Amino acid sequence: MAATRRAVQAGRSKSAGGRVRFTEAARAAAVAVVERRREAGGSVLATARELGVEYQTLRRWMARVKPAFRRVSLASTTQAPPARLVLTLPSGLQVEGLDIDGVAELVRRLS
């Protein structure tokens, strides 16, 4: 992790307006670390602190790479699922009119 932190910080610079900028390589390295950590149960906030990057900045980088899907589990119920579902994305965008197979296909294509 120390090597990744150094790589991310090495890609950091300040613009003429005083804004902090990171190279694409530094961003990609940080996002790769976050993805590995999240799969292992780690948090984005903890990883951001370890890398020395603002949490919201890291979240924006992650959103550019791919949509933020979360693992969910389905519990069996005695009720039949609705014929049409409404899929609400973290951004608030809603996709309506899909059946469960349509939702599964959409998720496959987006990931």
N, CA, C and O atoms as a GROMACS GRO file, in nm:
protein
  444
    1MET      N    1   0.081  -0.119   0.000
    1MET     CA    2   0.000   0.000   0.000
    1MET      C    3   0.086   0.126   0.000
    1MET      O    4   0.049   0.226  -0.061
    2ALA      N    5   0.199   0.121   0.067
    2ALA     CA    6   0.287   0.238   0.072
    2ALA      C    7   0.336   0.275  -0.067
    2ALA      O    8   0.347   0.393  -0.101
    3ALA      N    9   0.365   0.175  -0.149
    3ALA     CA   10   0.411   0.202  -0.285
    3ALA      C   11   0.300   0.266  -0.367
    3ALA      O   12   0.325   0.357  -0.446
    4THR      N   13   0.178   0.218  -0.349
    4THR     CA   14   0.066   0.277  -0.422
    4THR      C   15   0.042   0.420  -0.376
    4THR      O   16   0.015   0.508  -0.458
    5ARG      N   17   0.052   0.443  -0.246
    5ARG     CA   18   0.035   0.580  -0.195
    5ARG      C   19   0.140   0.673  -0.257
    5ARG      O   20   0.107   0.784  -0.298
    6ARG      N   21   0.265   0.626  -0.263
    6ARG     CA   22   0.370   0.708  -0.324
    6ARG      C   23   0.341   0.735  -0.472
    6ARG      O   24   0.363   0.845  -0.522
    7ALA      N   25   0.291   0.632  -0.542
    7ALA     CA   26   0.260   0.649  -0.685
    7ALA      C   27   0.147   0.749  -0.706
    7ALA      O   28   0.152   0.832  -0.796
    8VAL      N   29   0.046   0.741  -0.621
    8VAL     CA   30  -0.067   0.834  -0.632
    8VAL      C   31  -0.020   0.976  -0.600
    8VAL      O   32  -0.054   1.070  -0.671
    9GLN      N   33   0.057   0.991  -0.494
    9GLN     CA   34   0.104   1.124  -0.454
    9GLN      C   35   0.204   1.180  -0.555
    9GLN      O   36   0.212   1.302  -0.572
   10ALA      N   37   0.280   1.093  -0.622
   10ALA     CA   38   0.374   1.140  -0.724
   10ALA      C   39   0.300   1.196  -0.844
   10ALA      O   40   0.352   1.281  -0.916
   11GLY      N   41   0.177   1.150  -0.866
   11GLY     CA   42   0.097   1.199  -0.978
   11GLY      C   43   0.017   1.323  -0.943
   11GLY      O   44  -0.071   1.364  -1.019
   12ARG      N   45   0.046   1.382  -0.830
   12ARG     CA   46  -0.027   1.499  -0.782
   12ARG      C   47   0.048   1.627  -0.816
   12ARG      O   48   0.171   1.633  -0.806
   13SER      N   49  -0.026   1.728  -0.858
   13SER     CA   50   0.034   1.858  -0.885
   13SER      C   51  -0.072   1.966  -0.860
   13SER      O   52  -0.191   1.936  -0.850
   14LYS      N   53  -0.027   2.089  -0.849
   14LYS     CA   54  -0.120   2.200  -0.830
   14LYS      C   55  -0.124   2.282  -0.958
   14LYS      O   56  -0.021   2.309  -1.020
   15SER      N   57  -0.245   2.320  -0.997
   15SER     CA   58  -0.260   2.404  -1.115
   15SER      C   59  -0.235   2.549  -1.078
   15SER      O   60  -0.217   2.581  -0.961
   16ALA      N   61  -0.234   2.635  -1.177
   16ALA     CA   62  -0.209   2.778  -1.153
   16ALA      C   63  -0.314   2.838  -1.060
   16ALA      O   64  -0.285   2.932  -0.986
   17GLY      N   65  -0.436   2.784  -1.064
   17GLY     CA   66  -0.543   2.834  -0.978
   17GLY      C   67  -0.540   2.776  -0.838
   17GLY      O   68  -0.625   2.809  -0.756
   18GLY      N   69  -0.443   2.690  -0.810
   18GLY     CA   70  -0.431   2.631  -0.677
   18GLY      C   71  -0.504   2.500  -0.660
   18GLY      O   72  -0.501   2.442  -0.551
   19ARG      N   73  -0.572   2.451  -0.766
   19ARG     CA   74  -0.643   2.325  -0.755
   19ARG      C   75  -0.545   2.208  -0.764
   19ARG      O   76  -0.446   2.214  -0.837
   20VAL      N   77  -0.573   2.104  -0.690
   20VAL     CA   78  -0.489   1.985  -0.693
   20VAL      C   79  -0.534   1.898  -0.810
   20VAL      O   80  -0.653   1.874  -0.828
   21ARG      N   81  -0.440   1.853  -0.889
   21ARG     CA   82  -0.466   1.768  -1.005
   21ARG      C   83  -0.387   1.638  -0.989
   21ARG      O   84  -0.279   1.637  -0.930
   22PHE      N   85  -0.442   1.530  -1.043
   22PHE     CA   86  -0.375   1.401  -1.043
   22PHE      C   87  -0.367   1.351  -1.186
   22PHE      O   88  -0.457   1.376  -1.267
   23THR      N   89  -0.260   1.279  -1.218
   23THR     CA   90  -0.246   1.221  -1.351
   23THR      C   91  -0.344   1.105  -1.366
   23THR      O   92  -0.395   1.051  -1.268
   24GLU      N   93  -0.370   1.068  -1.490
   24GLU     CA   94  -0.459   0.954  -1.516
   24GLU      C   95  -0.401   0.826  -1.455
   24GLU      O   96  -0.477   0.743  -1.405
   25ALA      N   97  -0.270   0.811  -1.460
   25ALA     CA   98  -0.207   0.692  -1.402
   25ALA      C   99  -0.230   0.685  -1.252
   25ALA      O  100  -0.257   0.578  -1.197
   26ALA      N  101  -0.219   0.800  -1.185
   26ALA     CA  102  -0.242   0.804  -1.040
   26ALA      C  103  -0.387   0.771  -1.009
   26ALA      O  104  -0.415   0.699  -0.913
   27ARG      N  105  -0.480   0.823  -1.088
   27ARG     CA  106  -0.622   0.795  -1.068
   27ARG      C  107  -0.651   0.647  -1.087
   27ARG      O  108  -0.722   0.586  -1.007
   28ALA      N  109  -0.596   0.590  -1.193
   28ALA     CA  110  -0.620   0.448  -1.222
   28ALA      C  111  -0.564   0.360  -1.111
   28ALA      O  112  -0.628   0.262  -1.072
   29ALA      N  113  -0.446   0.394  -1.060
   29ALA     CA  114  -0.388   0.316  -0.950
   29ALA      C  115  -0.475   0.323  -0.825
   29ALA      O  116  -0.496   0.222  -0.758
   30ALA      N  117  -0.526   0.441  -0.795
   30ALA     CA  118  -0.610   0.458  -0.677
   30ALA      C  119  -0.741   0.380  -0.691
   30ALA      O  120  -0.784   0.314  -0.596
   31VAL      N  121  -0.803   0.387  -0.808
   31VAL     CA  122  -0.929   0.315  -0.830
   31VAL      C  123  -0.907   0.165  -0.822
   31VAL      O  124  -0.991   0.093  -0.767
   32ALA      N  125  -0.796   0.116  -0.874
   32ALA     CA  126  -0.767  -0.028  -0.868
   32ALA      C  127  -0.754  -0.074  -0.723
   32ALA      O  128  -0.802  -0.182  -0.687
   33VAL      N  129  -0.689   0.007  -0.641
   33VAL     CA  130  -0.675  -0.028  -0.498
   33VAL      C  131  -0.811  -0.030  -0.431
   33VAL      O  132  -0.841  -0.123  -0.355
   34VAL      N  133  -0.893   0.068  -0.458
   34VAL     CA  134  -1.026   0.074  -0.397
   34VAL      C  135  -1.108  -0.048  -0.436
   34VAL      O  136  -1.174  -0.108  -0.351
   35GLU      N  137  -1.104  -0.086  -0.563
   35GLU     CA  138  -1.181  -0.202  -0.607
   35GLU      C  139  -1.136  -0.329  -0.535
   35GLU      O  140  -1.219  -0.408  -0.492
   36ARG      N  141  -1.005  -0.348  -0.522
   36ARG     CA  142  -0.955  -0.466  -0.450
   36ARG      C  143  -0.997  -0.463  -0.305
   36ARG      O  144  -1.040  -0.564  -0.250
   37ARG      N  145  -0.986  -0.346  -0.242
   37ARG     CA  146  -1.023  -0.333  -0.101
   37ARG      C  147  -1.173  -0.356  -0.079
   37ARG      O  148  -1.212  -0.422   0.017
   38ARG      N  149  -1.255  -0.303  -0.169
   38ARG     CA  150  -1.400  -0.321  -0.154
   38ARG      C  151  -1.438  -0.467  -0.167
   38ARG      O  152  -1.524  -0.516  -0.094
   39GLU      N  153  -1.375  -0.539  -0.260
   39GLU     CA  154  -1.404  -0.681  -0.275
   39GLU      C  155  -1.368  -0.758  -0.149
   39GLU      O  156  -1.430  -0.860  -0.119
   40ALA      N  157  -1.269  -0.710  -0.077
   40ALA     CA  158  -1.227  -0.776   0.047
   40ALA      C  159  -1.304  -0.722   0.168
   40ALA      O  160  -1.277  -0.761   0.281
   41GLY      N  161  -1.402  -0.633   0.144
   41GLY     CA  162  -1.483  -0.581   0.254
   41GLY      C  163  -1.437  -0.448   0.310
   41GLY      O  164  -1.492  -0.401   0.409
   42GLY      N  165  -1.336  -0.388   0.248
   42GLY     CA  166  -1.285  -0.259   0.296
   42GLY      C  167  -1.372  -0.143   0.252
   42GLY      O  168  -1.459  -0.158   0.165
   43SER      N  169  -1.350  -0.028   0.312
   43SER     CA  170  -1.431   0.089   0.278
   43SER      C  171  -1.353   0.186   0.189
   43SER      O  172  -1.230   0.190   0.190
   44VAL      N  173  -1.428   0.264   0.114
   44VAL     CA  174  -1.368   0.365   0.028
   44VAL      C  175  -1.305   0.474   0.115
   44VAL      O  176  -1.196   0.524   0.085
   45LEU      N  177  -1.372   0.511   0.223
   45LEU     CA  178  -1.322   0.616   0.311
   45LEU      C  179  -1.185   0.580   0.370
   45LEU      O  180  -1.093   0.661   0.368
   46ALA      N  181  -1.173   0.458   0.421
   46ALA     CA  182  -1.045   0.416   0.479
   46ALA      C  183  -0.935   0.413   0.374
   46ALA      O  184  -0.822   0.453   0.400
   47THR      N  185  -0.969   0.366   0.254
   47THR     CA  186  -0.869   0.361   0.148
   47THR      C  187  -0.829   0.501   0.104
   47THR      O  188  -0.711   0.526   0.078
   48ALA      N  189  -0.924   0.593   0.097
   48ALA     CA  190  -0.893   0.732   0.061
   48ALA      C  191  -0.796   0.792   0.161
   48ALA      O  192  -0.700   0.860   0.123
   49ARG      N  193  -0.819   0.767   0.287
   49ARG     CA  194  -0.729   0.819   0.391
   49ARG      C  195  -0.589   0.761   0.376
   49ARG      O  196  -0.490   0.833   0.388
   50GLU      N  197  -0.582   0.630   0.348
   50GLU     CA  198  -0.452   0.566   0.333
   50GLU      C  199  -0.376   0.619   0.212
   50GLU      O  200  -0.253   0.630   0.215
   51LEU      N  201  -0.449   0.652   0.107
   51LEU     CA  202  -0.385   0.702  -0.015
   51LEU      C  203  -0.356   0.852  -0.009
   51LEU      O  204  -0.279   0.903  -0.091
   52GLY      N  205  -0.416   0.922   0.085
   52GLY     CA  206  -0.397   1.066   0.095
   52GLY      C  207  -0.477   1.142  -0.009
   52GLY      O  208  -0.434   1.247  -0.058
   53VAL      N  209  -0.595   1.089  -0.043
   53VAL     CA  210  -0.683   1.150  -0.143
   53VAL      C  211  -0.816   1.179  -0.075
   53VAL      O  212  -0.862   1.102   0.010
   54GLU      N  213  -0.879   1.290  -0.111
   54GLU     CA  214  -1.010   1.323  -0.055
   54GLU      C  215  -1.111   1.216  -0.095
   54GLU      O  216  -1.109   1.165  -0.207
   55TYR      N  217  -1.200   1.183  -0.002
   55TYR     CA  218  -1.301   1.080  -0.023
   55TYR      C  219  -1.386   1.110  -0.147
   55TYR      O  220  -1.404   1.022  -0.231
   56GLN      N  221  -1.440   1.231  -0.157
   56GLN     CA  222  -1.528   1.265  -0.269
   56GLN      C  223  -1.453   1.262  -0.403
   56GLN      O  224  -1.511   1.226  -0.505
   57THR      N  225  -1.328   1.298  -0.401
   57THR     CA  226  -1.247   1.292  -0.522
   57THR      C  227  -1.235   1.148  -0.569
   57THR      O  228  -1.252   1.118  -0.687
   58LEU      N  229  -1.206   1.059  -0.476
   58LEU     CA  230  -1.193   0.917  -0.508
   58LEU      C  231  -1.326   0.860  -0.558
   58LEU      O  232  -1.326   0.780  -0.652
   59ARG      N  233  -1.437   0.900  -0.498
   59ARG     CA  234  -1.568   0.853  -0.543
   59ARG      C  235  -1.597   0.899  -0.688
   59ARG      O  236  -1.653   0.823  -0.767
   60ARG      N  237  -1.558   1.022  -0.720
   60ARG     CA  238  -1.578   1.072  -0.857
   60ARG      C  239  -1.495   0.990  -0.957
   60ARG      O  240  -1.543   0.955  -1.064
   61TRP      N  241  -1.372   0.959  -0.920
   61TRP     CA  242  -1.287   0.879  -1.009
   61TRP      C  243  -1.350   0.742  -1.032
   61TRP      O  244  -1.351   0.691  -1.144
   62MET      N  245  -1.402   0.684  -0.925
   62MET     CA  246  -1.465   0.552  -0.936
   62MET      C  247  -1.589   0.557  -1.025
   62MET      O  248  -1.612   0.466  -1.104
   63ALA      N  249  -1.667   0.663  -1.013
   63ALA     CA  250  -1.790   0.676  -1.093
   63ALA      C  251  -1.757   0.689  -1.241
   63ALA      O  252  -1.836   0.646  -1.326
   64ARG      N  253  -1.644   0.747  -1.274
   64ARG     CA  254  -1.605   0.761  -1.415
   64ARG      C  255  -1.567   0.627  -1.475
   64ARG      O  256  -1.586   0.604  -1.595
   65VAL      N  257  -1.515   0.538  -1.392
   65VAL     CA  258  -1.470   0.407  -1.442
   65VAL      C  259  -1.588   0.316  -1.469
   65VAL      O  260  -1.597   0.256  -1.576
   66LYS      N  261  -1.679   0.305  -1.373
   66LYS     CA  262  -1.797   0.221  -1.392
   66LYS      C  263  -1.902   0.261  -1.289
   66LYS      O  264  -1.870   0.319  -1.186
   67PRO      N  265  -2.027   0.228  -1.318
   67PRO     CA  266  -2.133   0.263  -1.224
   67PRO      C  267  -2.113   0.195  -1.089
   67PRO      O  268  -2.052   0.088  -1.080
   68ALA      N  269  -2.164   0.256  -0.988
   68ALA     CA  270  -2.148   0.204  -0.852
   68ALA      C  271  -2.259   0.105  -0.819
   68ALA      O  272  -2.363   0.144  -0.766
   69PHE      N  273  -2.237  -0.020  -0.849
   69PHE     CA  274  -2.332  -0.124  -0.812
   69PHE      C  275  -2.292  -0.183  -0.679
   69PHE      O  276  -2.174  -0.189  -0.645
   70ARG      N  277  -2.388  -0.226  -0.606
   70ARG     CA  278  -2.362  -0.291  -0.478
   70ARG      C  279  -2.418  -0.432  -0.484
   70ARG      O  280  -2.519  -0.458  -0.550
   71ARG      N  281  -2.352  -0.522  -0.414
   71ARG     CA  282  -2.403  -0.658  -0.407
   71ARG      C  283  -2.531  -0.660  -0.324
   71ARG      O  284  -2.540  -0.594  -0.220
   72VAL      N  285  -2.627  -0.734  -0.370
   72VAL     CA  286  -2.751  -0.751  -0.296
   72VAL      C  287  -2.784  -0.898  -0.293
   72VAL      O  288  -2.733  -0.976  -0.374
   73SER      N  289  -2.866  -0.936  -0.201
   73SER     CA  290  -2.912  -1.074  -0.197
   73SER      C  291  -3.063  -1.072  -0.201
   73SER      O  292  -3.127  -0.982  -0.147
   74LEU      N  293  -3.118  -1.172  -0.262
   74LEU     CA  294  -3.263  -1.183  -0.273
   74LEU      C  295  -3.312  -1.288  -0.176
   74LEU      O  296  -3.258  -1.398  -0.169
   75ALA      N  297  -3.413  -1.253  -0.102
   75ALA     CA  298  -3.472  -1.348  -0.008
   75ALA      C  299  -3.594  -1.410  -0.075
   75ALA      O  300  -3.668  -1.342  -0.146
   76SER      N  301  -3.614  -1.536  -0.050
   76SER     CA  302  -3.731  -1.599  -0.110
   76SER      C  303  -3.855  -1.556  -0.031
   76SER      O  304  -3.853  -1.546   0.092
   77THR      N  305  -3.960  -1.531  -0.104
   77THR     CA  306  -4.087  -1.492  -0.042
   77THR      C  307  -4.197  -1.576  -0.102
   77THR      O  308  -4.179  -1.643  -0.203
   78THR      N  309  -4.310  -1.570  -0.038
   78THR     CA  310  -4.424  -1.644  -0.092
   78THR      C  311  -4.498  -1.561  -0.195
   78THR      O  312  -4.582  -1.613  -0.269
   79GLN      N  313  -4.467  -1.432  -0.201
   79GLN     CA  314  -4.533  -1.346  -0.297
   79GLN      C  315  -4.461  -1.354  -0.431
   79GLN      O  316  -4.338  -1.367  -0.437
   80ALA      N  317  -4.537  -1.346  -0.537
   80ALA     CA  318  -4.478  -1.345  -0.671
   80ALA      C  319  -4.415  -1.208  -0.696
   80ALA      O  320  -4.473  -1.106  -0.657
   81PRO      N  321  -4.298  -1.204  -0.759
   81PRO     CA  322  -4.237  -1.074  -0.788
   81PRO      C  323  -4.324  -0.997  -0.887
   81PRO      O  324  -4.397  -1.057  -0.965
   82PRO      N  325  -4.315  -0.866  -0.884
   82PRO     CA  326  -4.394  -0.788  -0.980
   82PRO      C  327  -4.351  -0.820  -1.123
   82PRO      O  328  -4.236  -0.854  -1.148
   83ALA      N  329  -4.444  -0.810  -1.214
   83ALA     CA  330  -4.415  -0.841  -1.354
   83ALA      C  331  -4.315  -0.741  -1.412
   83ALA      O  332  -4.232  -0.778  -1.495
   84ARG      N  333  -4.322  -0.617  -1.369
   84ARG     CA  334  -4.231  -0.512  -1.416
   84ARG      C  335  -4.163  -0.449  -1.297
   84ARG      O  336  -4.227  -0.420  -1.196
   85LEU      N  337  -4.035  -0.427  -1.308
   85LEU     CA  338  -3.955  -0.371  -1.199
   85LEU      C  339  -3.915  -0.228  -1.230
   85LEU      O  340  -3.917  -0.186  -1.346
   86VAL      N  341  -3.878  -0.155  -1.126
   86VAL     CA  342  -3.821  -0.022  -1.142
   86VAL      C  343  -3.680  -0.030  -1.084
   86VAL      O  344  -3.664  -0.055  -0.964
   87LEU      N  345  -3.580  -0.008  -1.167
   87LEU     CA  346  -3.441  -0.010  -1.125
   87LEU      C  347  -3.398   0.134  -1.101
   87LEU      O  348  -3.402   0.217  -1.192
   88THR      N  349  -3.357   0.165  -0.977
   88THR     CA  350  -3.313   0.300  -0.944
   88THR      C  351  -3.163   0.298  -0.923
   88THR      O  352  -3.113   0.226  -0.835
   89LEU      N  353  -3.089   0.375  -1.002
   89LEU     CA  354  -2.944   0.383  -0.993
   89LEU      C  355  -2.904   0.482  -0.885
   89LEU      O  356  -2.985   0.567  -0.847
   90PRO      N  357  -2.781   0.475  -0.833
   90PRO     CA  358  -2.737   0.568  -0.729
   90PRO      C  359  -2.750   0.715  -0.769
   90PRO      O  360  -2.765   0.801  -0.682
   91SER      N  361  -2.746   0.744  -0.897
   91SER     CA  362  -2.758   0.882  -0.943
   91SER      C  363  -2.902   0.931  -0.939
   91SER      O  364  -2.928   1.050  -0.957
   92GLY      N  365  -2.998   0.838  -0.915
   92GLY     CA  366  -3.138   0.874  -0.913
   92GLY      C  367  -3.211   0.838  -1.042
   92GLY      O  368  -3.334   0.843  -1.047
   93LEU      N  369  -3.137   0.802  -1.145
   93LEU     CA  370  -3.197   0.762  -1.272
   93LEU      C  371  -3.279   0.636  -1.250
   93LEU      O  372  -3.233   0.542  -1.187
   94GLN      N  373  -3.401   0.634  -1.303
   94GLN     CA  374  -3.486   0.517  -1.290
   94GLN      C  375  -3.510   0.453  -1.426
   94GLN      O  376  -3.536   0.522  -1.525
   95VAL      N  377  -3.501   0.321  -1.429
   95VAL     CA  378  -3.530   0.244  -1.549
   95VAL      C  379  -3.654   0.161  -1.516
   95VAL      O  380  -3.652   0.078  -1.425
   96GLU      N  381  -3.761   0.184  -1.591
   96GLU     CA  382  -3.887   0.116  -1.564
   96GLU      C  383  -3.924   0.022  -1.678
   96GLU      O  384  -3.877   0.036  -1.791
   97GLY      N  385  -4.010  -0.072  -1.646
   97GLY     CA  386  -4.068  -0.158  -1.748
   97GLY      C  387  -3.989  -0.283  -1.780
   97GLY      O  388  -4.023  -0.354  -1.874
   98LEU      N  389  -3.885  -0.313  -1.704
   98LEU     CA  390  -3.806  -0.433  -1.729
   98LEU      C  391  -3.855  -0.547  -1.641
   98LEU      O  392  -3.898  -0.525  -1.528
   99ASP      N  393  -3.848  -0.669  -1.693
   99ASP     CA  394  -3.871  -0.784  -1.607
   99ASP      C  395  -3.737  -0.824  -1.547
   99ASP      O  396  -3.635  -0.760  -1.576
  100ILE      N  397  -3.733  -0.927  -1.466
  100ILE     CA  398  -3.610  -0.965  -1.395
  100ILE      C  399  -3.500  -1.002  -1.494
  100ILE      O  400  -3.383  -0.973  -1.468
  101ASP      N  401  -3.534  -1.065  -1.606
  101ASP     CA  402  -3.433  -1.100  -1.706
  101ASP      C  403  -3.377  -0.974  -1.772
  101ASP      O  404  -3.258  -0.969  -1.803
  102GLY      N  405  -3.460  -0.874  -1.794
  102GLY     CA  406  -3.415  -0.748  -1.852
  102GLY      C  407  -3.321  -0.673  -1.759
  102GLY      O  408  -3.223  -0.614  -1.804
  103VAL      N  409  -3.351  -0.676  -1.629
  103VAL     CA  410  -3.264  -0.612  -1.531
  103VAL      C  411  -3.129  -0.683  -1.529
  103VAL      O  412  -3.025  -0.617  -1.528
  104ALA      N  413  -3.131  -0.815  -1.528
  104ALA     CA  414  -3.006  -0.892  -1.528
  104ALA      C  415  -2.922  -0.862  -1.651
  104ALA      O  416  -2.800  -0.847  -1.641
  105GLU      N  417  -2.985  -0.852  -1.767
  105GLU     CA  418  -2.913  -0.821  -1.891
  105GLU      C  419  -2.855  -0.680  -1.885
  105GLU      O  420  -2.742  -0.659  -1.929
  106LEU      N  421  -2.930  -0.584  -1.833
  106LEU     CA  422  -2.882  -0.446  -1.820
  106LEU      C  423  -2.758  -0.440  -1.730
  106LEU      O  424  -2.660  -0.374  -1.763
  107VAL      N  425  -2.765  -0.509  -1.617
  107VAL     CA  426  -2.651  -0.510  -1.524
  107VAL      C  427  -2.529  -0.574  -1.590
  107VAL      O  428  -2.418  -0.524  -1.576
  108ARG      N  429  -2.549  -0.683  -1.663
  108ARG     CA  430  -2.437  -0.747  -1.733
  108ARG      C  431  -2.372  -0.653  -1.832
  108ARG      O  432  -2.250  -0.646  -1.841
  109ARG      N  433  -2.454  -0.579  -1.907
  109ARG     CA  434  -2.400  -0.489  -2.009
  109ARG      C  435  -2.331  -0.367  -1.948
  109ARG      O  436  -2.237  -0.313  -2.006
  110LEU      N  437  -2.376  -0.323  -1.832
  110LEU     CA  438  -2.316  -0.207  -1.768
  110LEU      C  439  -2.187  -0.239  -1.692
  110LEU      O  440  -2.106  -0.150  -1.667
  111SER      N  441  -2.168  -0.365  -1.655
  111SER     CA  442  -2.049  -0.398  -1.577
  111SER      C  443  -1.936  -0.446  -1.662
  111SER      O  444  -1.829  -0.477  -1.610
   0.00000   0.00000   0.00000
